[in-house]
Amino acid sequence: MEMEWHELLRERAQSLIVRSRDPVLLQCAECGYPYVFDHLDFSCYRADGIYFPEKCPDCRHQEESLHE
């Protein structure tokens, strides 16, 4: 039941997001390289709205690996 509930929430969230035609380019605060912001990354959504991550996906992944 809980798995079905999370799947329903994910489907509803995806239906509310409109794919952008214009990519958002950001510069990573860690490595300095530019990266394309993926607005479908649900970890970037909070109760008060969307936020732009300061680090690229690679640097965020490396940081998460260090904390495991």
Predicted model as a PDB file, atoms N, CA, C, CB and O in Angstrom, pLDDT in the B-factor column:
MODEL        1                                                                  
ATOM      1  N   MET A   1       0.825  -1.199   0.000  1.00 68.00           N  
ATOM      2  CA  MET A   1       0.000   0.000   0.000  1.00 68.00           C  
ATOM      3  C   MET A   1       0.868   1.261   0.000  1.00 68.00           C  
ATOM      4  CB  MET A   1      -0.938  -0.001   1.213  1.00 68.00           C  
ATOM      5  O   MET A   1       0.586   2.206  -0.736  1.00 68.00           O  
ATOM      6  N   GLU A   2       1.914   1.279   0.816  1.00 74.00           N  
ATOM      7  CA  GLU A   2       2.777   2.461   0.880  1.00 74.00           C  
ATOM      8  C   GLU A   2       3.490   2.684  -0.446  1.00 74.00           C  
ATOM      9  CB  GLU A   2       3.804   2.319   2.011  1.00 74.00           C  
ATOM     10  O   GLU A   2       3.658   3.825  -0.878  1.00 74.00           O  
ATOM     11  N   MET A   3       3.912   1.597  -1.095  1.00 78.00           N  
ATOM     12  CA  MET A   3       4.587   1.700  -2.386  1.00 78.00           C  
ATOM     13  C   MET A   3       3.643   2.290  -3.430  1.00 78.00           C  
ATOM     14  CB  MET A   3       5.098   0.318  -2.843  1.00 78.00           C  
ATOM     15  O   MET A   3       4.052   3.126  -4.236  1.00 78.00           O  
ATOM     16  N   GLU A   4       2.391   1.861  -3.419  1.00 80.00           N  
ATOM     17  CA  GLU A   4       1.401   2.383  -4.355  1.00 80.00           C  
ATOM     18  C   GLU A   4       1.158   3.870  -4.115  1.00 80.00           C  
ATOM     19  CB  GLU A   4       0.086   1.604  -4.230  1.00 80.00           C  
ATOM     20  O   GLU A   4       0.989   4.638  -5.063  1.00 80.00           O  
ATOM     21  N   TRP A   5       1.141   4.274  -2.845  1.00 76.00           N  
ATOM     22  CA  TRP A   5       0.933   5.681  -2.490  1.00 76.00           C  
ATOM     23  C   TRP A   5       2.083   6.542  -3.031  1.00 76.00           C  
ATOM     24  CB  TRP A   5       0.814   5.843  -0.949  1.00 76.00           C  
ATOM     25  O   TRP A   5       1.840   7.603  -3.605  1.00 76.00           O  
ATOM     26  N   HIS A   6       3.322   6.096  -2.852  1.00 73.00           N  
ATOM     27  CA  HIS A   6       4.478   6.844  -3.352  1.00 73.00           C  
ATOM     28  C   HIS A   6       4.480   6.912  -4.876  1.00 73.00           C  
ATOM     29  CB  HIS A   6       5.778   6.207  -2.857  1.00 73.00           C  
ATOM     30  O   HIS A   6       4.859   7.932  -5.451  1.00 73.00           O  
ATOM     31  N   GLU A   7       4.066   5.853  -5.520  1.00 78.00           N  
ATOM     32  CA  GLU A   7       3.977   5.843  -6.983  1.00 78.00           C  
ATOM     33  C   GLU A   7       2.929   6.845  -7.456  1.00 78.00           C  
ATOM     34  CB  GLU A   7       3.636   4.426  -7.499  1.00 78.00           C  
ATOM     35  O   GLU A   7       3.156   7.564  -8.429  1.00 78.00           O  
ATOM     36  N   LEU A   8       1.795   6.899  -6.783  1.00 75.00           N  
ATOM     37  CA  LEU A   8       0.747   7.857  -7.129  1.00 75.00           C  
ATOM     38  C   LEU A   8       1.248   9.285  -6.940  1.00 75.00           C  
ATOM     39  CB  LEU A   8      -0.512   7.614  -6.276  1.00 75.00           C  
ATOM     40  O   LEU A   8       1.007  10.139  -7.793  1.00 75.00           O  
ATOM     41  N   LEU A   9       1.935   9.556  -5.842  1.00 72.00           N  
ATOM     42  CA  LEU A   9       2.485  10.894  -5.604  1.00 72.00           C  
ATOM     43  C   LEU A   9       3.486  11.278  -6.689  1.00 72.00           C  
ATOM     44  CB  LEU A   9       3.156  10.961  -4.224  1.00 72.00           C  
ATOM     45  O   LEU A   9       3.483  12.416  -7.158  1.00 72.00           O  
ATOM     46  N   ARG A  10       4.340  10.341  -7.091  1.00 72.00           N  
ATOM     47  CA  ARG A  10       5.330  10.608  -8.128  1.00 72.00           C  
ATOM     48  C   ARG A  10       4.645  10.922  -9.454  1.00 72.00           C  
ATOM     49  CB  ARG A  10       6.278   9.410  -8.289  1.00 72.00           C  
ATOM     50  O   ARG A  10       5.031  11.865 -10.146  1.00 72.00           O  
ATOM     51  N   GLU A  11       3.638  10.142  -9.807  1.00 73.00           N  
ATOM     52  CA  GLU A  11       2.907  10.375 -11.054  1.00 73.00           C  
ATOM     53  C   GLU A  11       2.212  11.731 -11.044  1.00 73.00           C  
ATOM     54  CB  GLU A  11       1.880   9.264 -11.283  1.00 73.00           C  
ATOM     55  O   GLU A  11       2.227  12.443 -12.049  1.00 73.00           O  
ATOM     56  N   ARG A  12       1.604  12.093  -9.920  1.00 68.00           N  
ATOM     57  CA  ARG A  12       0.905  13.384  -9.825  1.00 68.00           C  
ATOM     58  C   ARG A  12       1.896  14.533  -9.927  1.00 68.00           C  
ATOM     59  CB  ARG A  12       0.113  13.483  -8.502  1.00 68.00           C  
ATOM     60  O   ARG A  12       1.624  15.529 -10.598  1.00 68.00           O  
ATOM     61  N   ALA A  13       3.049  14.402  -9.264  1.00 67.00           N  
ATOM     62  CA  ALA A  13       4.060  15.455  -9.318  1.00 67.00           C  
ATOM     63  C   ALA A  13       4.573  15.631 -10.737  1.00 67.00           C  
ATOM     64  CB  ALA A  13       5.222  15.139  -8.369  1.00 67.00           C  
ATOM     65  O   ALA A  13       4.758  16.761 -11.190  1.00 67.00           O  
ATOM     66  N   GLN A  14       4.807  14.535 -11.445  1.00 64.00           N  
ATOM     67  CA  GLN A  14       5.287  14.624 -12.824  1.00 64.00           C  
ATOM     68  C   GLN A  14       4.253  15.259 -13.734  1.00 64.00           C  
ATOM     69  CB  GLN A  14       5.657  13.246 -13.347  1.00 64.00           C  
ATOM     70  O   GLN A  14       4.614  15.973 -14.670  1.00 64.00           O  
ATOM     71  N   SER A  15       2.987  15.017 -13.484  1.00 62.00           N  
ATOM     72  CA  SER A  15       1.953  15.594 -14.340  1.00 62.00           C  
ATOM     73  C   SER A  15       1.837  17.100 -14.134  1.00 62.00           C  
ATOM     74  CB  SER A  15       0.607  14.926 -14.068  1.00 62.00           C  
ATOM     75  O   SER A  15       1.340  17.802 -15.015  1.00 62.00           O  
ATOM     76  N   LEU A  16       2.283  17.606 -12.995  1.00 60.00           N  
ATOM     77  CA  LEU A  16       2.201  19.035 -12.714  1.00 60.00           C  
ATOM     78  C   LEU A  16       3.390  19.816 -13.263  1.00 60.00           C  
ATOM     79  CB  LEU A  16       2.096  19.256 -11.229  1.00 60.00           C  
ATOM     80  O   LEU A  16       3.339  21.042 -13.360  1.00 60.00           O  
ATOM     81  N   ILE A  17       4.441  19.120 -13.615  1.00 59.00           N  
ATOM     82  CA  ILE A  17       5.651  19.782 -14.088  1.00 59.00           C  
ATOM     83  C   ILE A  17       5.599  19.887 -15.612  1.00 59.00           C  
ATOM     84  CB  ILE A  17       6.925  19.011 -13.628  1.00 59.00           C  
ATOM     85  O   ILE A  17       5.351  18.900 -16.304  1.00 59.00           O  
ATOM     86  N   VAL A  18       5.829  21.057 -16.108  1.00 59.00           N  
ATOM     87  CA  VAL A  18       5.857  21.284 -17.547  1.00 59.00           C  
ATOM     88  C   VAL A  18       7.313  21.298 -17.981  1.00 59.00           C  
ATOM     89  CB  VAL A  18       5.130  22.619 -17.938  1.00 59.00           C  
ATOM     90  O   VAL A  18       8.125  22.034 -17.421  1.00 59.00           O  
ATOM     91  N   ARG A  19       7.638  20.500 -18.962  1.00 59.00           N  
ATOM     92  CA  ARG A  19       9.015  20.462 -19.464  1.00 59.00           C  
ATOM     93  C   ARG A  19       9.363  21.790 -20.110  1.00 59.00           C  
ATOM     94  CB  ARG A  19       9.207  19.307 -20.472  1.00 59.00           C  
ATOM     95  O   ARG A  19       8.608  22.321 -20.924  1.00 59.00           O  
ATOM     96  N   SER A  20      10.506  22.309 -19.736  1.00 59.00           N  
ATOM     97  CA  SER A  20      10.978  23.577 -20.266  1.00 59.00           C  
ATOM     98  C   SER A  20      11.668  23.363 -21.608  1.00 59.00           C  
ATOM     99  CB  SER A  20      11.931  24.256 -19.272  1.00 59.00           C  
ATOM    100  O   SER A  20      12.363  22.366 -21.803  1.00 59.00           O  
ATOM    101  N   ARG A  21      11.477  24.290 -22.519  1.00 65.00           N  
ATOM    102  CA  ARG A  21      12.163  24.227 -23.806  1.00 65.00           C  
ATOM    103  C   ARG A  21      13.534  24.890 -23.723  1.00 65.00           C  
ATOM    104  CB  ARG A  21      11.317  24.894 -24.898  1.00 65.00           C  
ATOM    105  O   ARG A  21      14.419  24.594 -24.527  1.00 65.00           O  
ATOM    106  N   ASP A  22      13.710  25.773 -22.769  1.00 71.00           N  
ATOM    107  CA  ASP A  22      14.968  26.490 -22.601  1.00 71.00           C  
ATOM    108  C   ASP A  22      15.723  25.913 -21.410  1.00 71.00           C  
ATOM    109  CB  ASP A  22      14.721  28.008 -22.412  1.00 71.00           C  
ATOM    110  O   ASP A  22      15.246  25.998 -20.278  1.00 71.00           O  
ATOM    111  N   PRO A  23      16.890  25.330 -21.648  1.00 73.00           N  
ATOM    112  CA  PRO A  23      17.645  24.755 -20.532  1.00 73.00           C  
ATOM    113  C   PRO A  23      18.166  25.845 -19.591  1.00 73.00           C  
ATOM    114  CB  PRO A  23      18.817  23.914 -21.061  1.00 73.00           C  
ATOM    115  O   PRO A  23      18.427  26.974 -20.008  1.00 73.00           O  
ATOM    116  N   VAL A  24      18.306  25.488 -18.338  1.00 83.00           N  
ATOM    117  CA  VAL A  24      18.863  26.391 -17.344  1.00 83.00           C  
ATOM    118  C   VAL A  24      20.294  25.945 -17.095  1.00 83.00           C  
ATOM    119  CB  VAL A  24      18.017  26.396 -16.016  1.00 83.00           C  
ATOM    120  O   VAL A  24      20.530  24.834 -16.620  1.00 83.00           O  
ATOM    121  N   LEU A  25      21.244  26.804 -17.412  1.00 86.00           N  
ATOM    122  CA  LEU A  25      22.655  26.494 -17.206  1.00 86.00           C  
ATOM    123  C   LEU A  25      23.118  27.133 -15.909  1.00 86.00           C  
ATOM    124  CB  LEU A  25      23.516  26.983 -18.399  1.00 86.00           C  
ATOM    125  O   LEU A  25      22.909  28.323 -15.674  1.00 86.00           O  
ATOM    126  N   LEU A  26      23.747  26.329 -15.079  1.00 90.00           N  
ATOM    127  CA  LEU A  26      24.281  26.801 -13.808  1.00 90.00           C  
ATOM    128  C   LEU A  26      25.768  26.473 -13.735  1.00 90.00           C  
ATOM    129  CB  LEU A  26      23.518  26.167 -12.615  1.00 90.00           C  
ATOM    130  O   LEU A  26      26.255  25.610 -14.465  1.00 90.00           O  
ATOM    131  N   GLN A  27      26.477  27.156 -12.863  1.00 94.00           N  
ATOM    132  CA  GLN A  27      27.894  26.866 -12.660  1.00 94.00           C  
ATOM    133  C   GLN A  27      28.054  26.245 -11.281  1.00 94.00           C  
ATOM    134  CB  GLN A  27      28.771  28.158 -12.805  1.00 94.00           C  
ATOM    135  O   GLN A  27      27.551  26.771 -10.288  1.00 94.00           O  
ATOM    136  N   CYS A  28      28.758  25.126 -11.230  1.00 93.00           N  
ATOM    137  CA  CYS A  28      28.959  24.393  -9.991  1.00 93.00           C  
ATOM    138  C   CYS A  28      29.860  25.188  -9.048  1.00 93.00           C  
ATOM    139  CB  CYS A  28      29.564  23.006 -10.276  1.00 93.00           C  
ATOM    140  O   CYS A  28      30.913  25.682  -9.451  1.00 93.00           O  
ATOM    141  N   ALA A  29      29.438  25.308  -7.791  1.00 96.00           N  
ATOM    142  CA  ALA A  29      30.226  26.018  -6.792  1.00 96.00           C  
ATOM    143  C   ALA A  29      31.437  25.207  -6.353  1.00 96.00           C  
ATOM    144  CB  ALA A  29      29.366  26.355  -5.589  1.00 96.00           C  
ATOM    145  O   ALA A  29      32.385  25.760  -5.795  1.00 96.00           O  
ATOM    146  N   GLU A  30      31.414  23.911  -6.599  1.00 95.00           N  
ATOM    147  CA  GLU A  30      32.507  23.032  -6.176  1.00 95.00           C  
ATOM    148  C   GLU A  30      33.598  22.936  -7.247  1.00 95.00           C  
ATOM    149  CB  GLU A  30      31.967  21.634  -5.854  1.00 95.00           C  
ATOM    150  O   GLU A  30      34.753  23.265  -6.979  1.00 95.00           O  
ATOM    151  N   CYS A  31      33.245  22.493  -8.445  1.00 94.00           N  
ATOM    152  CA  CYS A  31      34.248  22.266  -9.493  1.00 94.00           C  
ATOM    153  C   CYS A  31      34.343  23.415 -10.491  1.00 94.00           C  
ATOM    154  CB  CYS A  31      33.932  20.991 -10.232  1.00 94.00           C  
ATOM    155  O   CYS A  31      35.323  23.514 -11.229  1.00 94.00           O  
ATOM    156  N   GLY A  32      33.332  24.286 -10.519  1.00 93.00           N  
ATOM    157  CA  GLY A  32      33.359  25.438 -11.405  1.00 93.00           C  
ATOM    158  C   GLY A  32      32.856  25.192 -12.811  1.00 93.00           C  
ATOM    159  O   GLY A  32      32.764  26.132 -13.600  1.00 93.00           O  
ATOM    160  N   TYR A  33      32.529  23.953 -13.148  1.00 92.00           N  
ATOM    161  CA  TYR A  33      32.055  23.639 -14.491  1.00 92.00           C  
ATOM    162  C   TYR A  33      30.562  23.940 -14.627  1.00 92.00           C  
ATOM    163  CB  TYR A  33      32.332  22.166 -14.824  1.00 92.00           C  
ATOM    164  O   TYR A  33      29.810  23.831 -13.658  1.00 92.00           O  
ATOM    165  N   PRO A  34      30.143  24.317 -15.828  1.00 92.00           N  
ATOM    166  CA  PRO A  34      28.705  24.536 -16.041  1.00 92.00           C  
ATOM    167  C   PRO A  34      27.968  23.206 -16.158  1.00 92.00           C  
ATOM    168  CB  PRO A  34      28.467  25.387 -17.306  1.00 92.00           C  
ATOM    169  O   PRO A  34      28.545  22.199 -16.569  1.00 92.00           O  
ATOM    170  N   TYR A  35      26.707  23.214 -15.799  1.00 88.00           N  
ATOM    171  CA  TYR A  35      25.860  22.030 -15.945  1.00 88.00           C  
ATOM    172  C   TYR A  35      24.429  22.478 -16.208  1.00 88.00           C  
ATOM    173  CB  TYR A  35      25.934  21.123 -14.678  1.00 88.00           C  
ATOM    174  O   TYR A  35      24.042  23.595 -15.867  1.00 88.00           O  
ATOM    175  N   VAL A  36      23.661  21.600 -16.812  1.00 86.00           N  
ATOM    176  CA  VAL A  36      22.259  21.884 -17.112  1.00 86.00           C  
ATOM    177  C   VAL A  36      21.423  21.456 -15.920  1.00 86.00           C  
ATOM    178  CB  VAL A  36      21.793  21.157 -18.416  1.00 86.00           C  
ATOM    179  O   VAL A  36      21.512  20.315 -15.467  1.00 86.00           O  
ATOM    180  N   PHE A  37      20.621  22.362 -15.419  1.00 83.00           N  
ATOM    181  CA  PHE A  37      19.726  22.056 -14.310  1.00 83.00           C  
ATOM    182  C   PHE A  37      18.588  21.197 -14.815  1.00 83.00           C  
ATOM    183  CB  PHE A  37      19.188  23.346 -13.653  1.00 83.00           C  
ATOM    184  O   PHE A  37      17.921  21.551 -15.787  1.00 83.00           O  
ATOM    185  N   ASP A  38      18.360  20.069 -14.162  1.00 73.00           N  
ATOM    186  CA  ASP A  38      17.277  19.158 -14.526  1.00 73.00           C  
ATOM    187  C   ASP A  38      16.077  19.443 -13.629  1.00 73.00           C  
ATOM    188  CB  ASP A  38      17.727  17.665 -14.401  1.00 73.00           C  
ATOM    189  O   ASP A  38      16.074  19.072 -12.455  1.00 73.00           O  
ATOM    190  N   HIS A  39      15.070  20.093 -14.174  1.00 70.00           N  
ATOM    191  CA  HIS A  39      13.898  20.465 -13.383  1.00 70.00           C  
ATOM    192  C   HIS A  39      13.028  19.264 -13.029  1.00 70.00           C  
ATOM    193  CB  HIS A  39      13.073  21.485 -14.134  1.00 70.00           C  
ATOM    194  O   HIS A  39      12.041  19.408 -12.307  1.00 70.00           O  
ATOM    195  N   LEU A  40      13.377  18.096 -13.523  1.00 73.00           N  
ATOM    196  CA  LEU A  40      12.643  16.886 -13.150  1.00 73.00           C  
ATOM    197  C   LEU A  40      13.292  16.170 -11.970  1.00 73.00           C  
ATOM    198  CB  LEU A  40      12.551  15.940 -14.341  1.00 73.00           C  
ATOM    199  O   LEU A  40      12.835  15.101 -11.565  1.00 73.00           O  
ATOM    200  N   ASP A  41      14.343  16.748 -11.423  1.00 75.00           N  
ATOM    201  CA  ASP A  41      14.996  16.185 -10.239  1.00 75.00           C  
ATOM    202  C   ASP A  41      14.150  16.573  -9.024  1.00 75.00           C  
ATOM    203  CB  ASP A  41      16.490  16.702 -10.093  1.00 75.00           C  
ATOM    204  O   ASP A  41      14.197  17.714  -8.565  1.00 75.00           O  
ATOM    205  N   PHE A  42      13.387  15.624  -8.514  1.00 75.00           N  
ATOM    206  CA  PHE A  42      12.440  15.921  -7.443  1.00 75.00           C  
ATOM    207  C   PHE A  42      13.102  16.315  -6.134  1.00 75.00           C  
ATOM    208  CB  PHE A  42      11.562  14.740  -7.211  1.00 75.00           C  
ATOM    209  O   PHE A  42      12.431  16.848  -5.250  1.00 75.00           O  
ATOM    210  N   SER A  43      14.398  16.070  -5.981  1.00 76.00           N  
ATOM    211  CA  SER A  43      15.081  16.499  -4.763  1.00 76.00           C  
ATOM    212  C   SER A  43      15.255  18.015  -4.731  1.00 76.00           C  
ATOM    213  CB  SER A  43      16.443  15.813  -4.648  1.00 76.00           C  
ATOM    214  O   SER A  43      15.621  18.567  -3.694  1.00 76.00           O  
ATOM    215  N   CYS A  44      14.999  18.694  -5.842  1.00 80.00           N  
ATOM    216  CA  CYS A  44      15.124  20.150  -5.909  1.00 80.00           C  
ATOM    217  C   CYS A  44      13.812  20.860  -5.600  1.00 80.00           C  
ATOM    218  CB  CYS A  44      15.615  20.566  -7.280  1.00 80.00           C  
ATOM    219  O   CYS A  44      13.740  22.086  -5.680  1.00 80.00           O  
ATOM    220  N   TYR A  45      12.784  20.113  -5.253  1.00 81.00           N  
ATOM    221  CA  TYR A  45      11.491  20.689  -4.919  1.00 81.00           C  
ATOM    222  C   TYR A  45      11.265  20.578  -3.415  1.00 81.00           C  
ATOM    223  CB  TYR A  45      10.353  19.987  -5.703  1.00 81.00           C  
ATOM    224  O   TYR A  45      11.506  19.537  -2.803  1.00 81.00           O  
ATOM    225  N   ARG A  46      10.801  21.666  -2.848  1.00 80.00           N  
ATOM    226  CA  ARG A  46      10.481  21.704  -1.417  1.00 80.00           C  
ATOM    227  C   ARG A  46       9.082  22.273  -1.252  1.00 80.00           C  
ATOM    228  CB  ARG A  46      11.525  22.554  -0.619  1.00 80.00           C  
ATOM    229  O   ARG A  46       8.457  22.692  -2.226  1.00 80.00           O  
ATOM    230  N   ALA A  47       8.595  22.286  -0.031  1.00 79.00           N  
ATOM    231  CA  ALA A  47       7.247  22.781   0.231  1.00 79.00           C  
ATOM    232  C   ALA A  47       7.091  24.245  -0.191  1.00 79.00           C  
ATOM    233  CB  ALA A  47       6.910  22.625   1.713  1.00 79.00           C  
ATOM    234  O   ALA A  47       6.007  24.665  -0.595  1.00 79.00           O  
ATOM    235  N   ASP A  48       8.181  25.022  -0.097  1.00 82.00           N  
ATOM    236  CA  ASP A  48       8.103  26.441  -0.439  1.00 82.00           C  
ATOM    237  C   ASP A  48       8.496  26.725  -1.892  1.00 82.00           C  
ATOM    238  CB  ASP A  48       8.990  27.238   0.491  1.00 82.00           C  
ATOM    239  O   ASP A  48       8.609  27.888  -2.279  1.00 82.00           O  
ATOM    240  N   GLY A  49       8.706  25.681  -2.702  1.00 80.00           N  
ATOM    241  CA  GLY A  49       8.999  25.879  -4.114  1.00 80.00           C  
ATOM    242  C   GLY A  49      10.255  25.157  -4.563  1.00 80.00           C  
ATOM    243  O   GLY A  49      10.770  24.280  -3.869  1.00 80.00           O  
ATOM    244  N   ILE A  50      10.735  25.540  -5.731  1.00 81.00           N  
ATOM    245  CA  ILE A  50      11.903  24.907  -6.322  1.00 81.00           C  
ATOM    246  C   ILE A  50      13.150  25.701  -5.930  1.00 81.00           C  
ATOM    247  CB  ILE A  50      11.764  24.814  -7.869  1.00 81.00           C  
ATOM    248  O   ILE A  50      13.095  26.918  -5.750  1.00 81.00           O  
ATOM    249  N   TYR A  51      14.259  25.002  -5.804  1.00 82.00           N  
ATOM    250  CA  TYR A  51      15.524  25.686  -5.567  1.00 82.00           C  
ATOM    251  C   TYR A  51      16.549  25.155  -6.555  1.00 82.00           C  
ATOM    252  CB  TYR A  51      16.008  25.492  -4.098  1.00 82.00           C  
ATOM    253  O   TYR A  51      16.458  24.015  -7.013  1.00 82.00           O  
ATOM    254  N   PHE A  52      17.519  25.989  -6.875  1.00 86.00           N  
ATOM    255  CA  PHE A  52      18.581  25.597  -7.795  1.00 86.00           C  
ATOM    256  C   PHE A  52      19.774  25.113  -6.990  1.00 86.00           C  
ATOM    257  CB  PHE A  52      18.982  26.774  -8.726  1.00 86.00           C  
ATOM    258  O   PHE A  52      20.292  25.853  -6.154  1.00 86.00           O  
ATOM    259  N   PRO A  53      20.217  23.893  -7.223  1.00 88.00           N  
ATOM    260  CA  PRO A  53      21.354  23.365  -6.467  1.00 88.00           C  
ATOM    261  C   PRO A  53      22.628  24.140  -6.791  1.00 88.00           C  
ATOM    262  CB  PRO A  53      21.552  21.869  -6.768  1.00 88.00           C  
ATOM    263  O   PRO A  53      22.820  24.591  -7.920  1.00 88.00           O  
ATOM    264  N   GLU A  54      23.496  24.290  -5.790  1.00 92.00           N  
ATOM    265  CA  GLU A  54      24.748  25.016  -5.982  1.00 92.00           C  
ATOM    266  C   GLU A  54      25.820  24.150  -6.635  1.00 92.00           C  
ATOM    267  CB  GLU A  54      25.252  25.540  -4.651  1.00 92.00           C  
ATOM    268  O   GLU A  54      26.782  24.672  -7.199  1.00 92.00           O  
ATOM    269  N   LYS A  55      25.657  22.831  -6.562  1.00 92.00           N  
ATOM    270  CA  LYS A  55      26.669  21.917  -7.088  1.00 92.00           C  
ATOM    271  C   LYS A  55      26.083  21.072  -8.212  1.00 92.00           C  
ATOM    272  CB  LYS A  55      27.222  21.013  -5.968  1.00 92.00           C  
ATOM    273  O   LYS A  55      24.882  20.800  -8.245  1.00 92.00           O  
ATOM    274  N   CYS A  56      26.958  20.661  -9.134  1.00 90.00           N  
ATOM    275  CA  CYS A  56      26.539  19.816 -10.247  1.00 90.00           C  
ATOM    276  C   CYS A  56      26.197  18.409  -9.727  1.00 90.00           C  
ATOM    277  CB  CYS A  56      27.655  19.747 -11.335  1.00 90.00           C  
ATOM    278  O   CYS A  56      26.583  18.052  -8.614  1.00 90.00           O  
ATOM    279  N   PRO A  57      25.488  17.627 -10.512  1.00 88.00           N  
ATOM    280  CA  PRO A  57      25.117  16.281 -10.068  1.00 88.00           C  
ATOM    281  C   PRO A  57      26.322  15.414  -9.683  1.00 88.00           C  
ATOM    282  CB  PRO A  57      24.334  15.590 -11.157  1.00 88.00           C  
ATOM    283  O   PRO A  57      26.241  14.643  -8.727  1.00 88.00           O  
ATOM    284  N   ASP A  58      27.436  15.532 -10.415  1.00 91.00           N  
ATOM    285  CA  ASP A  58      28.618  14.733 -10.083  1.00 91.00           C  
ATOM    286  C   ASP A  58      29.167  15.090  -8.709  1.00 91.00           C  
ATOM    287  CB  ASP A  58      29.702  14.927 -11.139  1.00 91.00           C  
ATOM    288  O   ASP A  58      29.476  14.200  -7.916  1.00 91.00           O  
ATOM    289  N   CYS A  59      29.291  16.385  -8.417  1.00 93.00           N  
ATOM    290  CA  CYS A  59      29.815  16.812  -7.114  1.00 93.00           C  
ATOM    291  C   CYS A  59      28.850  16.449  -5.993  1.00 93.00           C  
ATOM    292  CB  CYS A  59      30.081  18.325  -7.109  1.00 93.00           C  
ATOM    293  O   CYS A  59      29.278  16.065  -4.905  1.00 93.00           O  
ATOM    294  N   ARG A  60      27.543  16.570  -6.251  1.00 90.00           N  
ATOM    295  CA  ARG A  60      26.563  16.171  -5.231  1.00 90.00           C  
ATOM    296  C   ARG A  60      26.646  14.687  -4.963  1.00 90.00           C  
ATOM    297  CB  ARG A  60      25.141  16.545  -5.663  1.00 90.00           C  
ATOM    298  O   ARG A  60      26.551  14.254  -3.815  1.00 90.00           O  
ATOM    299  N   HIS A  61      26.822  13.902  -6.013  1.00 90.00           N  
ATOM    300  CA  HIS A  61      26.939  12.452  -5.857  1.00 90.00           C  
ATOM    301  C   HIS A  61      28.195  12.090  -5.065  1.00 90.00           C  
ATOM    302  CB  HIS A  61      26.962  11.763  -7.232  1.00 90.00           C  
ATOM    303  O   HIS A  61      28.146  11.226  -4.190  1.00 90.00           O  
ATOM    304  N   GLN A  62      29.312  12.738  -5.363  1.00 91.00           N  
ATOM    305  CA  GLN A  62      30.553  12.492  -4.625  1.00 91.00           C  
ATOM    306  C   GLN A  62      30.392  12.843  -3.152  1.00 91.00           C  
ATOM    307  CB  GLN A  62      31.706  13.297  -5.233  1.00 91.00           C  
ATOM    308  O   GLN A  62      30.874  12.124  -2.277  1.00 91.00           O  
ATOM    309  N   GLU A  63      29.715  13.948  -2.887  1.00 89.00           N  
ATOM    310  CA  GLU A  63      29.474  14.381  -1.499  1.00 89.00           C  
ATOM    311  C   GLU A  63      28.608  13.365  -0.753  1.00 89.00           C  
ATOM    312  CB  GLU A  63      28.796  15.773  -1.475  1.00 89.00           C  
ATOM    313  O   GLU A  63      28.874  13.037   0.403  1.00 89.00           O  
ATOM    314  N   GLU A  64      27.575  12.875  -1.427  1.00 86.00           N  
ATOM    315  CA  GLU A  64      26.694  11.864  -0.810  1.00 86.00           C  
ATOM    316  C   GLU A  64      27.472  10.580  -0.535  1.00 86.00           C  
ATOM    317  CB  GLU A  64      25.473  11.562  -1.726  1.00 86.00           C  
ATOM    318  O   GLU A  64      27.246   9.935   0.489  1.00 86.00           O  
ATOM    319  N   SER A  65      28.375  10.201  -1.419  1.00 87.00           N  
ATOM    320  CA  SER A  65      29.176   8.983  -1.237  1.00 87.00           C  
ATOM    321  C   SER A  65      30.076   9.086  -0.010  1.00 87.00           C  
ATOM    322  CB  SER A  65      30.025   8.713  -2.485  1.00 87.00           C  
ATOM    323  O   SER A  65      30.318   8.096   0.679  1.00 87.00           O  
ATOM    324  N   LEU A  66      30.566  10.285   0.252  1.00 85.00           N  
ATOM    325  CA  LEU A  66      31.428  10.486   1.423  1.00 85.00           C  
ATOM    326  C   LEU A  66      30.664  10.348   2.728  1.00 85.00           C  
ATOM    327  CB  LEU A  66      32.084  11.853   1.362  1.00 85.00           C  
ATOM    328  O   LEU A  66      31.231   9.941   3.742  1.00 85.00           O  
ATOM    329  N   HIS A  67      29.383  10.683   2.710  1.00 80.00           N  
ATOM    330  CA  HIS A  67      28.569  10.637   3.920  1.00 80.00           C  
ATOM    331  C   HIS A  67      27.992   9.254   4.201  1.00 80.00           C  
ATOM    332  CB  HIS A  67      27.453  11.632   3.815  1.00 80.00           C  
ATOM    333  O   HIS A  67      27.399   9.037   5.258  1.00 80.00           O  
ATOM    334  N   GLU A  68      28.156   8.323   3.275  1.00 71.00           N  
ATOM    335  CA  GLU A  68      27.583   6.971   3.473  1.00 71.00           C  
ATOM    336  C   GLU A  68      28.492   6.106   4.294  1.00 71.00           C  
ATOM    337  CB  GLU A  68      27.313   6.292   2.137  1.00 71.00           C  
ATOM    338  O   GLU A  68      28.171   4.947   4.557  1.00 71.00           O  
TER     339      GLU A  68                                                      
ENDMDL                                                                          
END                                                                             
